Amino acid sequence: MLCAKKKKFFLVKNFLDRIFSLDDDRSIWVEEEDLGKEKAFYHKNKRYFIKIPEKIVKNLTLRLRGIGKKRRNKTGDLLLHVWLNKGEDVNKSLWLSETSAIRGADKRLMIDGRAITMAIPPNSYNGLTIRLKALGKEGGFDPQAPTLRSKKRGNALVKLIVYPDSITPNYGSFETLSTDNMALEGWVYRKIDEVISKVGKTFFLVKPQRLARTINNSNI
């Protein structure tokens, strides 16, 4: 009962503060290219310039002295809520052979349900991350943010996983793993070979071919 009364009291207090306070509120959107620069905005039919901070995670509030509401001989401040129009990055992995990485190639990739073709530059290497601009997700919805016609998308960060063109495992040979479609299975075989070469024996409870096939069919 007491908590309910306190909550009601603070709601009424905040409402009265907004009515009688001399501070005013204004919200604007900025782009990433606006960070660290001056930007113009309008408030009560007047044009003002402000310096946008160099870093904004999502939004922040700037207090601009002396341009708020006026009452008698007093003037409040303007609380300028600055929102950054920036999307969310997504992370993807792309498997390709050493030959494709060295020579360069065009590879198809699914991003957010869309099939795209990305160009792999020559002399690429395992672990290289390629940034695909504006192929990420839109920024999340916030009910406090002002209306925005066009939301920016983040980037897609594609990490390359390069596998050898030919693999000769200790427990047998297979030529079919030189294709891109068998990339994951080839990588599993190679890792198993490395473990066996270090410990001298295998601890796997199933045959390597069966293990690799199981992992290859899973969604990883």
Secondary structure as UniProt FT lines:
FT   HELIX           2..20
FT   STRAND          24..30
FT   HELIX           32..34
FT   TURN            35..36
FT   STRAND          38..43
FT   TURN            44..45
FT   STRAND          46..51
FT   STRAND          59..64
FT   TURN            65..66
FT   STRAND          70..71
FT   TURN            72..73
FT   STRAND          74..75
FT   STRAND          78..84
FT   STRAND          90..97
FT   HELIX           98..103
FT   STRAND          105..111
FT   TURN            112..113
FT   STRAND          114..120
FT   TURN            122..123
FT   TURN            126..127
FT   STRAND          129..132
FT   TURN            133..134
FT   STRAND          137..138
FT   TURN            143..144
FT   STRAND          156..163
FT   TURN            170..171
FT   HELIX           176..178
FT   HELIX           180..182
FT   HELIX           183..199
FT   HELIX           208..216
//
